Every structure is written in structure tokens, then in C-alpha cells.
Amino acid sequence: VQQTQADLHFHFKNWFSSLRLRLIGRYDETRRDQLSLAPRFDEAARVVEETLKSRGVSWEILALDWAAHWGRDRTADLAASLSPAEAGVARDLSRVRDVALRGGGEPSEPIRQLLLLYFREIWSAGSGSGRDAIPDVRRAMPESLLDLHLFMVHLLERSPTCRSLRDDLWDNVMSKAFGCEGVEQVDGGSRQDPRPTRSTRLDLRPASSPAWTWRSPDPSLPSHRQGEWANSPDGVSAGEDLGDGWRFISASVRGRGHKQDALFCDDSGRFLRVGAWHVLLASDGAGSAKFSRVGSQLACDAAAHRFERELLKCDVSGLELSEADLKPIQDSRGSDARLSGVISAIQQAFGDAQASIADWVAKRNHADPDISAERSYIDRVTRGTEAEVRRRDPGASQDAPLLILDSDLHCTLLACLVASVPFRRADGTTSAIVLAVTCAIGDGMIVAFRQSGLPHPALMLMAPDTGQFAGQTQFLTERTAQPESVSARVHVSFLGAREDLVAVIAMSDGVADDYYDGLVGMERLYCDLVMNELLRCDAPSGDVDQARAAAEEALRARAANAASRLSDLASEFPSPLQPADEFRKKQLQKSLVEQSAQRTLADLVRQETLLARLPDGAQPTSVAVKYAAIYLEALAMKPSELLAKPAWLRAIAQCDPSSATIPLHAPDRSSSCREAADGLRRWMDAYIVKGSFDDRTMVVLDAGAMA
Amino acid sequence: MDGAPINAVNQGLQVFQAALRSDPRALETAFVSLITFDSQATQVVPLTDISSFTPPTLRASGTTAFGAALQLLEQCISREVVRTAGEGQKGDWKPLVFLMTDGQPTDSWESAANSLRGKGVNIIACAAGDGADEQMLKSLTPTVIKLADTNEQQVAAFFKWVTASAKQASVQVGTSGADQGIALPPPPPNAGIVIVP
């Protein structure tokens, strides 16, 4: 018997792997032939079917769920919402289903048996002690079933349009099947999947999901994070009102990874105004380097210091540009004589940043008397093994202190200089045009958002250094970052009329990677910032209530559409249903349609746990986070399609989740820039993206503060 | 390799899977694939995320198709590991390969090794027991370790170390600068595991 079970599992594994490959778009032609199951399932299937029947559950209803998600009729919708690779996957799967449903022969068995097996196992794991046992299902789930379970969950999670159906199916079908109302969702662990939060749900995800923990930075590490970092190691924020409708807001937060590992935040960010110039600086210390947080801070400080002096000499208010000037200046990438002062300031700033790091390293390696106490401290905390001492300095004696290298301070540096420049229109009148000069070594992103660009408001102002694999980049501290290479990295852009500018943002890769999808990704970032009221969105003065009604109407239409398609698929099902099942199914469909008629924008707001400890020692708290990704999926829209309806965005921004959660940001846009920056910090701390646990930094020039 | 050693390898895989699954970082980032080679090379498990990975039961027999294994490894990496392409496609993290063998290659492997070397993949090779040729592995990758014996304790210690390395790698991939080379934890003392200089 054991051998039989092992064989069954083996066959199932093959079949599962093949489907999974398709799902993740890494589909291998040679695995097609594995799409068959052993006939030994029959016996098991028969027993299971009888058992399920005695419980009043028919597999057809459950199979409907499958069909609704991957049915042939849905291919067009899926294709519209999926990437080309995923669309191919969907086509493959729907072909499989077609064969399964229409062939009438063997191929329908795998699907049927898969579902039977799944529910039998779930059921038998949870049965015995009735509803009290349900929370134990996840814990009791045998290892062999995890794959199957995850696969089913994956299927159910994949479909953008059936999100509501899925929730309803979980709640109705599953809860009825197991005679329970659902269990409290356990929060605070890692989020594998973005989906709307419910207060209770039947959560059958395996309990093996380990939680992220919070630990304060290890005090034995050299911090070099003075000032506000000393009191608030989880994140800092700053704001400055510039009095002319523009303001700076910035925040850096310690990533989930560093919270888990008791390490410091390695990012730094700065902003400053020098004359007409607005300077944004962001630096990401390499996690692999011992003192990268020192590097990022030194780089920002040194660059800021240099800009403070040099940019005063670069008065651009005397320039009066006309349309004909713009393109040559932009194309010159900084070699235009009118920008020579700025370019030289940038070169000097980057040179200073490098020099300041080299100087820090040299002083500590040559026992500068000013810092001898600190040097011995560094020795204590970095004491390398003998091998490491030798590797760094082959001539070193056995007990020599560890030689510090520039690479111990590896960091990136992103600089963005923004100024309004007088502009002479063709009709002779003058206005102000916004000029942005950027230079960056490393990854991350500098982006500008412009109102007139809607629905494509984003303009990327730098080209990040990336390698063929993730995490590969260039550092300021590498030899490649010499003055000539600095000027080759200068980008000059005109951002359009001053009143048109919404924001310019410099961000570390901790944020940029979460939105890595070219302009589409940046458009999604813009949606997120507006939805969470971190940036203003100027909707044409329409009625927000009206917009909300329209958006919710669209939500409901999507859900109802999916529900009715489920009905269609139900009637298409070839297997004869018992009259009682038929009645049940109709009831289920009816309740699905009814429930889908009650969907609101606020239902899609997620509640995230804020892990950061604040200076006042406040405990973790829940905040309401709106994910553009969730709204876009529920509405089946691309970011640009949502951005074409700014009133909808504002309706989402203003929808009130529940009184129990703390909004990220005071809804009043007249809030002070400090409050705005703190809202930014909380959002950056709270939002969760799978696989993203880097430190996050954003420095924002918010140009939309004036009404 | 047969009997107790291969059982130890199977147990080691279980430990590997359980440990990575209980690590929140690995759970969100790590994907695992398994290639075996005896008289031929087979990808037993395609690249699968760690929460879906179930270690198969390996059996060992036959010869050592080392060249075929390297060739298959290169094919699998180029097919399954996504590389950065422009602004639209973010690359996967750089693959980390643990290669374990207890025999001499029985096919020609030099050209496959040459071709793999240029691919920028981190390889950690393990020569298990006296039958394995660590100098041959050394020509493939600078990181080679030697198991003095293939008894159960040593294989178990090796897998513990592999698990620690993989966890450490998943910490390092989460941060910029992972390309600076992956620093491995020191092998357990007195376990018969040595790093081949």
C-alpha cells in the first residue's frame, strides 16, 4: 500500500510540476507528456466522492471554481491582464481544460481527481473534531499535501477578475463544506499574496509561513548614525516648506531584512535649496559592505556641502530660454555652455563624495590621533580572522588591525538638481519652465511626475546601472566612478511648465525595485502615492461621490460578470448533476451575484502592521494601506487607464477603510510638511511586496502643495 | 554513492528544505532546482520556489556523467533564470550552485566546464570521499570543499553547511552588491570538511 501511495504522489508531483511550470511562465515543451495520472487514483476517487456526497458537497461545484478561473471563455480576459508569457500559459491551461471537459475520456479524470484528492485531504485533516479543528488544518497538513494546496491557492489567487468570487467561494463553499464560519486571519507574518483583508476567513494556507521579526540594531555595531537616527533607528523623515508652493519631504526606513537581522538602515537621503536650485540626494549603502551606512551618509553630506557652495554661482534666472533652446540643451547632456557651472558642480560634488569616503578610510587605517579611540572601537567590532587580514593586506603582520577598504563603504549616489528657468513663449510672453539635471552612480530611480502628462505622468530622469542579475550595480566607491564617467552620466531634462509639475522623486532601489516595470511601474508608484494621499492629485473639479459611485459600479460589474460567467460554465459542464446539487449550485450562484453587488472601494483597503518602533516607544500599530495593484486588478485596468480618471483616484484616496485603522496621512492636504513626511515614512515602512526587504529611501520635491 | 551515503544525502535535502522554509527571507526569494547525474544527467526538480519544493528520494547508481551534468546545468540556468532586460524585466538573483560528486567523470567534461565558467554563476563544488577529484573541480570553480569520507555524519554536516550558506546567500541577495562574491560561513570544525585551497 505504501508503495502505491508513493507512486501516486510521484505521478501527481510530475503533473503538478508541469502545471506549475506553465503558471510561472517557465514552460517546458518536453513536459507535456506528463499530463496524465495513474489509474490507481480511481479507487481513491470513488471513496472520496462518496464521502463528499455524504457531506452534501459535490465536486462539480468545486470544479466550477477551477473552470471559472482557467476556462476557455476567460482566455481573452486573462490575456488582457497578463503578460505575454502568462497569456501563453493561460492558453495552454485552457486547452488542457477543453480536453478535460469535452474529451469525455481519460483527460477529465486528472482534474476531477485532483480536486477530489485535495478536498479529501483537507477534509480528513480537519475532520474528527468538527469546527474546532479547522485552525489545525494548516498545521496538520501533511507535507505531501502542501504542494497541492499551494497549487490550488495559487490558481485561486492568480485570476484578477475572480478575486471576489474566490473569496465568496472560500466563504460559502468551503465554510459549508466544513461546517465552520471561518477563522480569524492571523496577521503579522510575511505576505505571500496581496489580497483584500477580511476580518474572518477560512484560511487554509499552511502554517509553515514563518514570521518576520523586529529587532533593534545591534548596539555593538558601529552606528555612525547620529542625530535623529540615534533615537529612531527604524526610520527618519524630514520636511521643509519652501513657501512658494513647493516643499521637500523625505523619509528613509529600515527594511524588513535589517529589522530581522538587527542591522542599521544603510540608506541616506538629503535635500537642500541653494538659490534657485532644489537638490535631491539619495544614497543606498550596499548591504554586503561593513560600513556602507557610513558611506551613504558621507556621500550625501559631502555632495550637499559642495552643492551648497557651488550652486550659488550657477544662477539660471538670467537664462531666458525659448523653444528652440530646449532640445539642444537636453541633447548636449550637459556640455552646453549655459550649464557648464552646474555640470562642474556635479563633478565636484561626486568627487567630494568619493574623496570624503577615501579620507574616512585613510584616517582610520593610519591611526589619525583625532580618531584613535574610534579606530580601536572599529578594531574591536570588525576584528577579522587572520586570513581576512592577510587577504586584504598580504604584507600585514599577524596581529595587524584589519585594513579598511573603500569597498567597505560601497554605496550609490543619486543627485537631482531642479530649478525654474525663465521661458519665452513664441508669442513673446514669459513663463517658467522646470529644468532637471541629474547624475547617478548605481541603481534606484529619479522620476518626475507631470500633471499634463496624464495618463502618462512619469518621466524617468536616470538610467540605473544594472547587471544581468538582480542586485548587481555600480558603486560610487568603485574605480569606474571617475570625473569623466561622472559627466557621462549627466542627464538634462526639461519638465515643462512650473505649474504643471507634480513632483520629482529620487529613490533608492528599495523602492524602485518594487516598481520595476519601466514607465508602467512608475505610473503604478504614482497611483500608490496619490491613493495613500502622499501626493496630491488634481482631479477636475467633479463630484468625488459621483466618481466613487462610478468606480464601485465598475467593481461590481466586474464581479457580476465573473459570477454570470460561472453560471455559463456551470451549464456547460457535461457531468450529470444530482437535482439537489443543481439547486445548491443555483443558490450559490445567486448569492454570488448578490454579494458582488455590495462591493465598495473601501473593501479593498489593506491593513498592514507597522513594525517600526518610534522614539516615543509606541507599539506596533496597524495602518490602512491602499495598493494600486489591488485596485487595478479588481478593476481590470492598467495604471494609465486609472490615471485617465483622476477623479476615481481621488475617490479611492478618500474612501475611508474603517474607524479601526489609522490612515497613513492626515486627509487634509494643508497638513504641515513634517506630517506629510511622516506619512511617507509610515507608508514606506508599512507596504509589503513579496521578496522586497531592502532599506527604502525617498526624497521628494512636492510641487503640488499649492491648491 | 549508495546505501548509507545516499540516504544521508536524502536526509540532508529534507533538512535543507525545512530550514529554508522556516526562514522568511528564503521563503520569499529562494527557488530550488535539483539535477542528478549518474550514467546520465536529469533535472529531477525544475526551478521551484522553496514553499513548493519537496525533496525527491534520490537513488544512486552507474557512472558519473559529469560533463552531461554541467551541460544540463547550463541549459537549465539559461532557460529558467531570468536576466535583466531593459526597464521592463527585472532579473532574478544570481544563481548559487552546490555541486556534489564522489566519483571521477566518466565522460568528457572540459568543454562544458569552459562554457559554464563564462556564465557568471557561483559554484560551490564538493568532492565527497577519496574517489572524487578535487583538482578537477578546482578547474571549474575557485570554491571547492573536500569531504574526507562519505559517511552519514559527514554528509549530514555538509548539508548543514550548505543550508547555512544558502541562507546566508539569501541574506546577501537581498541587498545591493551581492555581486561582490558570496562570503560562505566557515565549515563546521572537526567534521572532516575542509576548503580546498
Chai-1 contact restraints between the chains, C-beta under 6 A:
chainA,res_idxA,chainB,res_idxB,connection_type,confidence,min_distance_angstrom,max_distance_angstrom,comment,restraint_id
A,S17,B,P46,contact,1.0,0.0,6.0,A-B,restraint_1
A,L21,B,P46,contact,1.0,0.0,6.0,A-B,restraint_2
A,R26,B,E80,contact,1.0,0.0,6.0,A-B,restraint_3
A,D147,B,S52,contact,1.0,0.0,6.0,A-B,restraint_4
A,D147,B,T54,contact,1.0,0.0,6.0,A-B,restraint_5
A,L150,B,S52,contact,1.0,0.0,6.0,A-B,restraint_6
A,S190,B,P24,contact,1.0,0.0,6.0,A-B,restraint_7
A,S208,B,R21,contact,1.0,0.0,6.0,A-B,restraint_8
A,P210,B,S22,contact,1.0,0.0,6.0,A-B,restraint_9
A,P210,B,P24,contact,1.0,0.0,6.0,A-B,restraint_10
A,W212,B,P24,contact,1.0,0.0,6.0,A-B,restraint_11
A,G257,B,G174,contact,1.0,0.0,6.0,A-B,restraint_12
A,D284,B,S176,contact,1.0,0.0,6.0,A-B,restraint_13
A,A286,B,S176,contact,1.0,0.0,6.0,A-B,restraint_14
A,A286,B,G177,contact,1.0,0.0,6.0,A-B,restraint_15
A,G287,B,T175,contact,1.0,0.0,6.0,A-B,restraint_16
A,S288,B,Q172,contact,1.0,0.0,6.0,A-B,restraint_17
A,S288,B,T175,contact,1.0,0.0,6.0,A-B,restraint_18
A,S288,B,G177,contact,1.0,0.0,6.0,A-B,restraint_19
A,S288,B,Q180,contact,1.0,0.0,6.0,A-B,restraint_20
A,H410,B,G177,contact,1.0,0.0,6.0,A-B,restraint_21
A,T466,B,T84,contact,1.0,0.0,6.0,A-B,restraint_22
A,Q468,B,R83,contact,1.0,0.0,6.0,A-B,restraint_23
A,Q468,B,T84,contact,1.0,0.0,6.0,A-B,restraint_24
A,Q468,B,G91,contact,1.0,0.0,6.0,A-B,restraint_25
A,F469,B,G91,contact,1.0,0.0,6.0,A-B,restraint_26
A,F469,B,K94,contact,1.0,0.0,6.0,A-B,restraint_27
A,A470,B,G91,contact,1.0,0.0,6.0,A-B,restraint_28
A,A470,B,W93,contact,1.0,0.0,6.0,A-B,restraint_29
A,G471,B,V173,contact,1.0,0.0,6.0,A-B,restraint_30
A,G471,B,S176,contact,1.0,0.0,6.0,A-B,restraint_31
A,G471,B,A178,contact,1.0,0.0,6.0,A-B,restraint_32
A,Q472,B,D179,contact,1.0,0.0,6.0,A-B,restraint_33
A,T473,B,S176,contact,1.0,0.0,6.0,A-B,restraint_34
A,Y516,B,K90,contact,1.0,0.0,6.0,A-B,restraint_35
A,G518,B,E87,contact,1.0,0.0,6.0,A-B,restraint_36
A,G518,B,G88,contact,1.0,0.0,6.0,A-B,restraint_37
A,K690,B,E28,contact,1.0,0.0,6.0,A-B,restraint_38
A,G691,B,E28,contact,1.0,0.0,6.0,A-B,restraint_39
A,G691,B,T29,contact,1.0,0.0,6.0,A-B,restraint_40
A,F693,B,G174,contact,1.0,0.0,6.0,A-B,restraint_41
